[in-house]
Amino acid sequence: LESPNKQLKQVKGHRKGSKPPLLPPCLFSPVGRRSSPKSQLRSPRPPNPRELPQHCTSPLIFPRISRSLAHPPPARYVAAAARGGHGEMLRLRAFRPTSDKVVKIQLHPTHPWLVTADANDRVSVWDWEHRQVIYELKAGGVDERRLVGVKLEKLAEGETDSKGKPTEAIRGGSVKQVSFYDDDVRFWQHWRNCSAASEAPTAVNQQSSAFSAPAPSTRGRHFVVICCENKAIFLDLVTMRGRDVPKQELDNKSLLCMEFLSRSSSSDAPLVAFGASDGVIRVLSMMTWKLVRRYTGGHKGAISCLMTFMSAAGEVHLVSGGSDGLLVLWSADHIHDSRELVPKISLKAHDGGVVAVELSRVMGSAPQLITIGADKTLAIWDTVTFKEIRRIKPVPKLACHSVASWCHPRAPNLDILTCVKDSHIWAIEHPTYSALTRPLCELSSLVPPQALAQHKKLRVYCMVAHPLQPHLVATGTNIGIILSEFDPRALPAVAPLPALTESKEHSAVYIVERELKLLNFQLSNTANPSLGSASEAGRSRSESIDQLIVKQSKKHISTPAPHDSYSILSASSSGKYVAVVWPDIPSFVVYKASDWSVVDSGTGKLFAWDSCRDRYALVESALAPRMPLIVKGGSSKKAKEAAAAAAQAAAAAASAASSATVQVRILLDDGTAHVLQRSIDGRSEPVVGLHGGALLGVTYRTSRRISPLTATAISTVQSMPLSGFGGSGSSFASDDPFSSREGPPQNFQLYSWETYQPVSGLLAQPEWTVWDQTVEYCAFAYQQYIVISSLRPQFRYLGDVSIPSATGAVWHRRQLFVATPTTIECVFVDAGVAAIDIETKKRKEEMKAREAQGRAVADHGDLALITVEGPQVTASEKISLRPPMLQVVRLASFQHAPSIPPFIVPKQSKLNGDDSVFLKELDDRRYSEVAVAGGGVSVAVTRFPPEQKRPIGPLVLVGVRDGVLWLVDRYMCAHALSLSHPGIRCRCLAAYGDPVSAVKWATRLGREHHDDLAQFMLGMGYATEALHLPGISKRFLII
């Protein structure tokens, strides 16, 4: 491997800028232990022109100080803490200032949309990714724009005389709830209910991904539904047309809340239930816009909240909370024709009324209900017995107004988020037993100073967590909308083990609290999805991929884990050893997978495996001293003593960090660890990150000022190691005067595992690295793209693909499967043929000839060199060069299958008189589109299947086994993505090195797609095999 820095210099660098503030890692530390403030710092990042430019440093919040009594320490302690080794943990993703306080908020699951209502009943739909307002509406009164638009529509349709007052002219009154509704919302609501129910040991369906998805009902439309006191407004964001349903059509009762029923008969779908002031729930059909049924007899007062969930037995329930403090359970399985339904269970939940109800998915148990009430308490309920499990007061003297179930891998012990009217987002740790409340973050430190007036304190009035991306949390405040992002690249604490050739069952080890467990999973389909049949060629193009059923089980490992904080798991190349790192402690343990005995342990948070042998590199560090807490109001003498102790502790921590060196150890056959190298000869700067693979990557901290022109291939610096390839830190401390004005330096260097010597110059630090098991390719991930290089015969830059915010990847021969927070991508890679390849081949042939000549001389003497030259004909072998090829295909995403709304269809297409021809053209166009991740070097236009559904939350990529791509989610549940579609399967076979099978599979594709497949095979180096495709055109043959 030669000089990879020369190749990476071709990659374009990012713009200069600085990162927003980050979340103190001590908030995620175990109970009874304070994380050292050493671990907090701010890292530089490329600026976003759509964001406000100024940011503040988040104050240091200690875990033992609950409620809002914690005062931020002086700036000198925050600066000392910033010299630690963690990167971006919390940042302001988006901020929109408002003149009135935001009291209602909701996020769309798949689109970057956010709908809010303020105190003056103004409703707005905001695209938080592009910082654009999509729609604004004065819902409380009469919106003149909508009224004029309705009149113009009636005039255009020929209606001149209106018989009555239009519903748009009715005053809406106070806005009680806002929400989105479309096929995506319906699907993911059903997914959430089914996956939560499948966790129960007695569940009917124990696989969250194996359920029948509801049929599409909105036909490509996206509704914003506004529940007002006097009417409900259904606004279509596609056509910008709306329909108002006055309360007169719902028994003339004020509407206070609503919930969409995810399971209903086909004739009534979709349905929306409204809770009214008289304690009755009325169900409206969005197809007929008529009242279809009522739920009566449950409440004596007004209904304040509604929610649906599924029980372990597979029954769908509707739960309601009212001002009378009752929590009432109803049946939501509408399989009978009863028009009025009575409650199943009614129980007293809160004094003074129920404010909100939320569903909580519990790993290995039935789902739970979380309720908050006017009595300032939060209660947790069992959905099997409907008994109260726990009741707490999260913040004394303050009532909670919002609650959300949360499952973030960076905070494994925090399960519930809640908000009161202060400036914090509060988190509840272990809510069913310890139930400790702590501030997750202080929002006033995120917003720009100019947005927060000096005489105005920030107050939170509503909060919602993203249903599919738990790292996003939106809050409505008195100054605007704040969208916070919590460590989006943290991955679940799970490590896949290598597959056994003789077994179809696969395994992965994971940690829950202090327990090591083994996850076993396999396909339960009778047919192998990797094999196809000729009948597949005749399938309809609109037919989706067959659903894969996964059989899985969890087994307890007797060996306990020493800590219950955030952990990172990784396995050695042979799979015989598993390493667990707890970065916040810091501590690491290496287990032997055969009996789960401890073979090595120590203090440290940086760990990286060699991808070729059972050896690893680590940075051992001493335990950081505890920072003394300065109590506000203490005497000046005590304050000076505490300040001196804090300065001494910070100096000791800095000295320990600077003296830490990289060690290399190997695991012998007897299971013992042997130190190969106590210190790698490297640079004098402190080591803040390790990346494993065929080469050892070391990241150094440096505060040198480097011109942005020399900082190429720059990425943001992350806080935690990903995919088991070591951790990383920041290249700048927050008190560095150049961190916000200069581009970050090149602080990453590659070392040989054999000689422990550097094999590259300083490179831009990647966020993670992944190496091919055959040591042919490697990928370095940066903030906005992934750099792919070949390793043989020398390190050569191939190109970069624009896949931003990638969290991890896994190689499978010439296929790179990449996970992002919203998609799963596949990158097909081929190095092509370069001049260096031809030269290397000639040198090898010459060396082989010299070795043969040397052996002949040794055996027969100089007489072996006698040759007789005759007339020779020089045959020049022409080897054509072939450029590298990268092709990106999207396998899975959150969004529903794309559909073309009826209003987009051109009217002139019907002039032909044959609608079937036009529909066929639309179908061809739809299935000819390629889901590209945004910039692959080579893109084909061929038939690909509709995107599969990406599982919720952060994922760990296990790899390709049994012809499917395996994934593991945050709940330690295995998922399988199919690769059996002919458009993908042909490419996978060609990339794997089996072009003959790829040609056979091509018969399942339409012949009109064979030119594109032939182009792909040509780029992969299979020109001869591509000629055997039966559908290639003469144009391709000429080329």
N, C-alpha and C positions, 0 to 999 in steps of 0.2 A: 504494500500500500504506500503510494508515494504522494507526498505533498498535497493533501486534500485542501489546504488553505488556498492554493492557487486556483483550484476549481471553483470553490465557493465564492471567490472574489467576483464571479460573474453575476452573482445574485444581487438584485437591486436592494438598497437599504431603505429603511423606513424614514419618515420625517422625524425631526427632533421634537421633543416634548417631554412631558412629565406625567406620571401616573397619579390618579386620584388617591385618596387615603385608603387605608386598609383596616380590616377588622382585627382587633387585638387577639392573638391566638389564645390568651389566657381565658377568654370567654368559653373556650371549648375544653378547658382542662378539667380533670376529675375533681370531685368534691373534696375539700380539705387540702388542696394543693394549689398554690399560686404559681402560674407560669411566670418565668422570668420576663420582665419587660425587655430584656435583651432581644427577644424574638420579634419585636415590632419595628418595622421600617417602612419607608415609602420608596417605591421603585419608579424609574422613568418609564414612560410609554409614549407611543405616537399620539399626538393630540387628535381629537375628533372635532372637526370644525362645527359640528352641530351642537356640541356641548358647550356649556358656559366655561370660560377659561380658568376660573379660579377655584381652588379647592382648599379645604382646611384639613389639618391632621386630626384624625379621630382620637379622642381622649382615651387615656389608659383607664380601663375599668377592671377592677379586681373582682374575681368571682364570688368572694365571700361577702361583698357589700351588695346586698339586694336593695330593692326599691330604687327610688331616685335620690337617695341620700349621698351617693358617692360623688365627691368633688374631684374633678380632674386634677392630677398632680401638676406641679409646676412644669414649665416648658423644658427646663433643663433635664428633668427625668424622662420626659417624652423623647427628647433628643438622644439621651443616653440609651433609651430602649430602642430607638430607631437604628442603632448600630448593630442590631442582631442579625439573624440569618433567615428571616421569613420574607416572602414577597407579598404579592397582592392578595389580600384576603377580603377586603370590602371596598367597593368603589361605587360612585354615583353613576349609574347607567344612563339615566335620563332625568331631567327636571323641567317641569313646566310651571312657571309662576302663574298664579291666579289672584284676582282681586278679592274673591270671597272664599271662605273655607269650603273645602271639598268634603262632603259628608257621605257620599255613596261612590263605590268604586268596584270595577270588575274587569278582569283580564280575559282576552280571547285565548283559547288553548293553542291555536296553531298560527294565527296571524299576529303581527306585532301591534295589536289594537288594544286600546284601553278606554272604557266608557266610564264617565264620572258624572255626578250631579252635585252642584254646589248648594249653598244655603239659600240662594235665590231661585232654586229650581231650574237652573240652566243645565242642560245636558249636552255634553260634548264627547265626540269620539276622536281619539288622538292616536296617531301612528307614532309610537315612541321610538321606533327604529330610525325613521326618517324625519322625526320632529315636525310632523305636519298634522294639522287639524283636519280630519276628514269631514266632519259634520258637526254643526251646532244647532241647538234647538231650545227654545224657551218653552219647556214642557209645562211649567206651572200655570201659565196664562194662556193667551191665544197667540200663536206664532203667525204673524202676518205673512211671512214668506210662504209658509205651507198653505195658508188660506188662499193666497193669490194663485199659487200653483195649482190648487184643486180647481179653482174657477176656470183657469186657462185650459186645463185638461178637459173639463166638461164642455167648454166652448169648442175645443178642437174635435170632440166627439159628436158635436151637433146638439147638445143639450143646452137649451137657453133658459128654460123655466125650472127653477129648483123648487120642489114641492115642500121642502122643509129646511131647517137649519142644518148645515153640514156639521158633521161630528168634529171637524177640525176647528170649528168656531166655539166649541165647548171648552171652558177653562179646565185645565187638568187638575189644578190644585197641587198640594204638596207631593213631591216625588218621594216615593217610599222605597223603590228598588229599581235598579237598572241591570240589564243582563244582555248577553249575546245569545243568539240561537241560530244554528245552522246544522248541517250534517256533521261537521267536525265536533261541535259542542255535544250533539246527541251521541255520537260514537264514543267520545272519551268519557262522557258521564256514565255510559253503560260499562265501559272498560273499568272505570274506577270502582263501581259497585261490584262488578264480577270479581275483580282481582282482590278486593278487600274480603269478599265472602269466601274466596277459595283458600285463604290462609287457615281457616278453621280445620282442625283435624277431622271433623265430621262432615266436611263440606261435600256437596254432591259433585262439584267439579273442582278438582284440586290443581288445576292449571289455569293461571290467569289469562293466558293468551288463547285458550281453547274455549271459545264461546261464540254463539251465533250473533254476529253484529246486526244491529237494526238496519233495515233497508233505508236507502236515501229517501228523504221526504221533502226537502226544501228545494230540490232541483237547481242547485247552484246558487241559490240566493242566500244572503247573509242578513239576518234580522238583528236589529237592536230593539229590545223590548223594554218599554218604560212603564212601570206600574205607578200610576198616580191615584190620588184619592178618588177622582171623579171619572177616570177613564184609563184604559190601557192603550198604549201607542205601539204599533208594530211597524217599524221603519225598515225598509229593504235598502241596504247600502249599495246594492248593485244597480237597481233602477231608480233609487232615490224616491220611490213612492212609498206611501205609508197607508196604514189603515188604523183608524181609531175605533175602539170598542168602548162605548160609554157604559157607565155603571147601571144605566137603565136596562141594558140587556143582561145584566147579572143581578137581577132582583133589586136593583137600585140601592145597593149597599156599597159603602166605601171600601176601596181596595187597598190593602195594607202590605201584602207580600205576594210572591208568586214562586212557582217551581214547575219545571218541565217534567212531564212523566215520560220516562224513557222506554217504558214497555206498555204497549196498548195494542188493541186490535187494528187491523189494517184500515178499517172503515173510519176510525176516529183519529188516526195519527195525522199530524202530531197534536198532542194535547198539552195544555198549560193550566195549572191549578192556581187559583187566586184565593188567598185568605182574606176574609172580610171582617168588618167591624162587628158583625153580629155573631161571630164564632162559627160560621159555616164556611166550608171550602167548596168553591164552585169550579168546575172543570169546563174549559172552553176548547172547542175544536178549532184548530187553525186552518182546517180545510173547509168547513161549513160556516165558521164563525158563529156557531150556535152553542148554547149551554147544553152539555150532554149529561152531566150528573152532578150530584151534591154529596158532600160528606157532612153529616149533621150529628148533633148530640154529643159532641166531644168537649166543647169549650163553653164557658159561661161568659166569657169576655171576648175582646178582640184577639185575632190571631196575628202574631208578630213575625213568625218565621216558619218556613216550610223546607223540607228536604226529603229526598228519596234515597233508599239504600236497599241492598239485597242481603237476605239472611243466608246462613250457611246451608239451609235447606233449599235455596234457590228461589225463595219467595221475595217479591218486590214489595217493599213497604213505603208508606208515606208517613213521615213524622212531622208533627206540628207543635209549636210552642205558642202559648198565648199570654195575654196580660194577666190572666188569672193564675199564672204560675204553673199551669199544667203542661205536661208533655204527653201527647196523645199519639198513639200508633194506629195507622189505618192500613188496609190492604190496597195495594196499587196494581194488583193483577186483574185487569179488566177483561176477564174471560166470560163474564156473565152480563146480562142485560139489566141489572139492577140500577135504577136511576138514583137512589139514595143509599149511601153506605154508612154504617154505624161503626164506631171505633172498636178496635180489638183490645187495646190496653190504654189506661189512663192513670197517670201517677203525678204526684206533686213534686215539682222539680225545684222551683225557686220561689221565694217570697217577693212579691212585688212584680213578678212577671218574668218570662223568658225572653232574653234579648236576641240570642242567636243559637243555632245548632250546627254542628259540624261532624262529619264522618271521619273516623281515624282508623287507618289500616294498621293492624297489629301483626307482627311477624309470628307465625305459628299459632295464632289464636283467632277467635271470631272478631269481627270488627266491633269497635266501640263508638259510642256517641259522646260528643263533648258539647255541653251547654254552658252558656253564661247568662247570668240573670241580673236583675236590678238590685239584688241583695249583695252585690259585689263579690259573688262567689263563682267559681268554676267547678262544674260537676262532670264526672266521667261515669258512663252507664254501660253495662253489659247488654249486648243486643240479643243474647240467648235467654237470660233470666230477667232482663230489664230491672236489675237491681243496681243500686248505686255502688260504684267501686271506690271512688275517692271524691272528696270535696275540699277545695282549698280556696283561699283568698290570695290571688296572685299579687296584687298590689293593695295593701291596706288603705282604707279610706277612699279608694278610687274604684269605680265600677268599670269593668271591661266592656267595650263596645264592639270589638271585633275579635274573632278567634279563627285560627287556621291550623290544620294538621300539617306537620312539617317532617320531612325525612331527608336530611342532607348528610352525605357521607363525611363531611368535614366536622359535623357535630353529631356524632352517633348517639349521644345521650339526650339530645334535645328533641322532643317530640311534638311540642305545642308552641305556637306563637300567639301572642295576644297583645292588645294595645289598650291603653287608657289615654285620657286627655293630658298627656305630657309629651315629651320629645323623644321617647324611647320606643323601640320594639322589644318586647319582653319575651323571654323564652323560659319554658318550664322543663326542667331536667327530671327524668324518671317520674313522670306524673302519677304513676300508680302506686309508688311507695315513698321515695324521698321527697318528690314534688318541691324541688327548690326552684325559686323564681329568680332569674338574673337578667340584667339588661343585655340584650344581644348587640345592640348598637345605639349610639346617640346620634339622632338624625340631624341635629343642628350643626354637627361637625362636617356633614356631607355637603350641605347646600352652600352656594357662594355667599360670602359675607354681605354683599350688596343686596341679596335677596331677603336677608333677615334684618329688619330694622332694629336699631338699638333699643327702642322702647317696646319691642314686640318679641314675645317668646313663642317659640315653635310649639304647636300643639297638634297631636295626631287625632283625627276624627274617624278614620276608617282605614282598614288594612286588608290586603288579600295577597296570598301566595299563589304563584303561577301553578296551574294544575298539572303541567307537564314538565316544567323546568324549575325544580325547587330552589335553585340559586337566585331566582328573581322574586323579589317581594316589593309590592307597590303599596304606598301609603298616601292617603289624602290628608292634607294638613291645612292650617289656616293661611299658609303662604303659597301653596301649590301642590303639585303632584310630584312625589319623589319615588323613583324606581331604583331600588338598591340591588346590587349584585354581590352575592356571597360566594367567593372562591368557585367559579364555574368549572374548574378543571380537577376538582377533587373527585376521586374514584372510589367505588365501594371497596371494602377491605376483603378482597377475595383474590386468590391466585389459582389459575387453572393448572392442573397437573398433566404431564404428557400422556397421550392416549396409548393404551395397550393394544397391540396389533391383534391379539386373539379375542378381545372383548369389544362388544358394542357399547358398553357402558363407559361413560366418561366421568371424571371426578374433578372437583375443585375444593380447595380448603378455604375457609373463611372464619372470621372472628365476630362474635356477638357478645358485647360486654367483655367478660373475662373467660369466655368459653371458645375453644377451638372446635370447629365442626367440619364435617365432610359432606359436600353436596354431590350426589350421584345422579346423573341424568342420561337419558337416551331417548331415541325416537320410539314411539309406540306404534307407528304406522306399520301395517303388515307389508306394504310395498316399500322398497328402498327408493327414496326420492331422487337419488342420483341416477337411477335407471329410468329410461323413458320407453314409450311404446309408440308404434306407428300410428295408433289411433289419435295421438295427441296432435297430429298434423291437421286433423279435421276439426279441431275445436274452434269455437267461435272466438273471435278476437276480443270480444268484451268479457270473456270468461277469465276470472282471476285465478291466481295460483292456489292449488289445493292447500288447505290449512294443515299445518304440521302439528301433530299432537305429541307433547313431550311428557315422558314419564320420569318423575324425579323423586328422590327421597333424601332425607337429611339424617346424618348419623353423628352422634356425640363422640368427641375425642376426649379421652380421660385426662390428658395433660392440660392443666389450666394455663391461661395467659396471665402474666403478672400485672397487666394494666388494662384499664377499660376506656382509655381515651382514644383519640383518632389514631388509626394504625394503617400501615402500608405493607402489603404482602407481596412477595415475589418468590418464584421457584427457580432453582438452578437449571442449567441446560439439560441435565440428565433426569430431572424430576425427583432425585433422591433426597433433596434438601429444600426446605422452605424457610425463608427469612421473614421475620416480622419486625418492623421498625415503628416505634412510637416517637414521632418527631417532637412532640410537645414535652416529653419527659426530661431529656431524650434518652432512649434506650433501644436496644436491639437484641433479638434472640434468633439463633439458627437452630431449626429442628430437623431431625432425621425422619423422613416421611415413613419409613418402615415401622417404627415403633413410637414415633413422636417424642423421642428423647432429645434433650438439649445438648448440642455439640459445641456451641459457642454462644457467648452473650457478653454484653458490655454496655457502656454508655456512649451514645452517639446517635445522630439522626441522618447521616449521609451513608448510603450503602448502595453498592452496584455489583451485579453479577457479570462474570465473563460468559459470553454466549457459546463458548466452545468447550470449556472445562468447568469442573466444580471448584472454582475459585472466585474470590470476591475481593472488592476493595471497600474500605471503610475509613471514616475519620472519627476516631475516638475523641471525646471531649469530656471534660470534667463537668460535674453538675454545677449549673450556674447558681451563684449565691442569691438568696432571697432579697429582694429590694425592700427596704423598710418603707412603711407607709407613713406619710406625714399627715397628722391629724390637724384639721383646720381649727384654729382657735388656740393652739398650744402655745407655750411660752417660747420666746425667741431663742433661749438657750437650747431647749429640746429640739426646736426646729433646726438650729445650726448643727446639733449633733446628728440628727437624722439626715440632714443634707450631706454632711461629711461621710457618714456611713454609706449613703447611696452612691456618692462619688467613688468611694473606695470599692464598693461592690461592682460598679460599672467598670472601673479600671481593671479589676481582677477578671471580670468576664471577658473584657476585650483582650487581655493578655493571654487568657486560656484559649480564646478563639484563634488568635494569631499564631500561637505555638502549635496548634493541632496540625498533624501531618497525615498524608494518605498512606495507609498500610494495605498490603496485599497478602491475603491468606488463602491457603488451599485446604480442602477437605480430603484427607487420606482415606484409604479403603477401610480402615478400622473405625472410621467415624470421628476422628480427632482432627482439630484444626491446627495447621502448622503455618507459622508466619514466614512468608517468602521474602517480603521486603518491608522493613519497618518504616521507611520513608522514601517516597518517590522523589527523585531529584527534579524539582520543579522550580517554581517561582517563589519569591519571598512573601507574596501577598497571601492573606488568609484564604483557605479553601471554603467555598460556600455551596458547592454542588458537585455531584458525581453522576455520570451517565455511563451505564454499562453497555456491553455489546462486544463485537469483535475487537474493538479498540476501547480503551478506557478514556472517557471524557471527564476532564476536571475543569470546574469553573472557579475562577479567582475573583475576589473582590478587589476592585481598583477604583480609586477616585481621581485618576488622571483625567485631565481635560483632553478629549480627542475630538477632532473635527468631525462633523456629521458626514463629510464627504468620504472619510476613511472608514466609517462604520457601516459596513455592508452586511446584508442578511441579518438585520437586527430584529430581535423579537423582544417582547416583554418578558420579564423575569418572573417566574412562578414560585410559589411558596413551597410546594410539595413535589416529591418525585412521582412520576406517573409511569404506569406499566412496569413497575419494578426496576426502573433504570436509574435510580438515584435521585437525589434532591437537588435543589438549586436555590440560590438566594439572590439578593439584589446586588447590582453593580454599583449602586450609590446608596449612601446613607441619606436620611431625610434632611440632615443638616449640611449636606454638601452644597455649597453655593452654586455649583454648576449643574446640579441634577435636573433643574427645570429649564435650562437654556441650551444645554449641549446634548448631542446625541450620545447614547450610552457607548461605552468602549467595547472593544473586542477582548473578551476575557475568558475564552473557552479554548482549551488545548487538548489534543488527542495524544495518548501515550500507548506504547506497545505493552501488552501483558507479559511478553517474554523478556524484553530488555529493560522495561521500566523507563525508557527514554522517550522524549517527545518525538512524534512523527509528523507534526504539523506546527505551523506557526499559530499565532493567536487568531481565533475565529470569533464570529458573533455567536453568543450563547443561544442554543436552541432551547425550546421549552421541554421537549423530550426527543429521544432518539430511538429508533427501532432498526434492528439489523436482520437481514435474511439469514435463516439457519444454514444455508449453503454458502454463506459469506460471499455472495455475489452482488448484493444491493444493500443500500442503507437509505434511511429517510430521516431528515432533520426537520422538525416541526417548528415553525415560527408563528407569529400572531396571525398573519393574513395568508400564509401559504405554507406548503410543504416542499422542501428541497429534496430531490431524489438523485442519488449518485450511484455509479457502478464502482465495484471494488477491484475487478480483475480485467486486464492485467495490472492496472493501476487505478488509483482513485480518480474518477472522472465525473464531472458534473453533467447530468443528463437533462435536467430541466426542473421546473417547479410547477406545481398545480395549485390553483387558487382555491384552497379549502380552508377558510378562516376558522379560528377558534377550535381546532381539532384537539380532542382530549386524549386520544390514544389510537394505536394501530397495531396490526399484526400482519406479518408476511406469510404468503402461501405460494412458494415458487415466485413467479413473476406477477403476482397479484398482491396488492397492498390494500387491505380492508381498513378503513378509517372511520372512527366514530367522532361525531361532533355533538353539541348539545341538542341538535334538532334532526340530524340525518345520519345515515350510514352510507358511506361511499365505497366504491371499489375502483382502484387505480390499476390498470393493466400497464405493465412496464416492459420495455425491451431496450437494451443498450445499443442495438444496431451494430454496425461495423465501422470502426474508425481506423485512421491510419496507424495508430499505435497498436491496434490489434493485429494488423498485417505485419508490422515490423516485429512484434513479439513472436508471431508464428514463424517468421523466417529465422529469427535468432534461435528458437527452439530446434528447428530443423538443422541449422548449422551446428549447434551444440551436440545434437544427436549423432550427426555425421562424424564430428571430431571424436566423440566417445567411441564410436564403432571403429574408427581408424586407430585410436589408441589401443583398443583391445587387440586388434589385428597385429599391430607392431609388437605388443607384449607377447603374443602367442607365437608369431612366426618371424619376427625380426624385421629388418629393413626391406627384405625382399617382398614383404606384403604390400609395399608402397609402389611396386612396379606396375604400371598400367600401359596399355597400348591404345593410343588415341586414333580414332578413325573419323570419317566424315560424320559430323553431328548436325542435327537440325534443332535449333533452339526453339522450344515451344514456350511461348510466354503465356503464363497463366494469369488471366485477368480476373481480379477479385474486385467486384464493385462495392463501393462504400454505401452504407445504409444509415440514414440518420436515426437517432433515438426516437422512440414512440412512447407517448404517455396518453392514455385514454381514460377518462373518468366517467363512471356510470353510477347513478344514484340508485341504491337498492331499497332504502326505506326512509320514510319521513313521517312527520306527524299529520300532515294534511291529507284530506280526503282525496280520492281519485279525481283528477281534473274533469270538469264538465263544462259544456258550453251552454250558457243560459239561452232561453228561447229568443230574447230580444236582440241578441247579437247576430242571429241568423240573417243573412241578407235576403231581402224580400224578392230580389230579382231571380234568386235561385229557383223559385217555384214556377218560373215561366216555362221551364222545360216540360212540365207536366209529369215528370217522373220523380217523385220524392225519394224513391229508394236509391236512385243514383246519387242524389245529393247527400243522403244519410250515409251512404257508403263512403263518399269523399270525406265527410266529417270523421267517420270512424278511422279511415286510413290516416288522416292528418293527425288524429289524436294518438294513434299507436305508432306513428312514425317519429314522434317527438322523442328526443333523448333527454333524460334528466341529467344534465351536466352540472357538476359542482362549481362551475364558474371559471373555466380557463384551462382546461386540459390542452396539451400541445396538439393532440390529434383527436378529433371528434367525429364519430360516425353517425350517419342518419340511417337507422335501422329499426326494426321492430323490437321494442323492449316491453316488458310487462308493466302494468300499473305499479307504482311504488307500494311496497309493503308497509305495514304499520310498524313504526319504530317503538319499542317499549319505552315506558315513561322513565324519566330521570337519567342520571349518569349510568354508563354501562362499561363493563369490562369485556373486551373482545377475547374470546377463548380461541377461536380459529376455525378452520374448515375441517369438519369431520363428518363422515357419512354423507358427503355431498351437500351439507348445509353449513351455514355460518352460525356458530353458537355464540350467545351473549349471556351475561349474567347481570342482573339489575341490582338496585340498592337493597331490595328485600330478599336477596340471595335466591332469586328465582331464575331458572335457565330458560332461554328463549331460542328458537331456531328460525333463521331466515332461509327461505328456499333459494336455491341456485339452479333449479331444474328447468327454468324457462329456456327454450331453444336460443333466444337472442343472447342470453347470458352464458348458457352452458357451452355453446360453441366457443366462445371467447375463453372461458375458463379452461377448457380442454386444450386449446391452442397454447395458452400461456403456460399450462402445466407441462407441455412438451408432447402432446398426443394429437398431432394435426389430423391423423387418419380418422380418429373418432370424432373430431370436430367436423370433418366433412360429412360423416354419416349423420350426425345430429342436424346438419344444415338442411336435410330433407324435411325436417319439421318446420322449417321456415318457408315463407313464401318466396318464390324465385325472384321477385322484385327486390329482395333484400340481399341477394347473393353478391352483388357488386360490392356492397359495403363490407360484408364479411370477408370477401376476397382481399379488399384493401387492408383490412385488419390483419389477415394472415400474412400478407406481403410485408407489413410492418414488423411482424413477429419473426420474419425470416423463413416463411414457408411458401415461397412463390410456386414451387412445383405442385404442392398439394392444393394450392388455391385454384389451379387450373382444372382440378377435378370437380369443382362445384358446378352443378348442372345448370344453374341459372345465370351464370355470368354473361354479360353482354359483349358484343364485338368491340364496343368502345373500350372496355377494360382490357380485352385481348390486345388491342393496338397499343394501349399504354404499356 
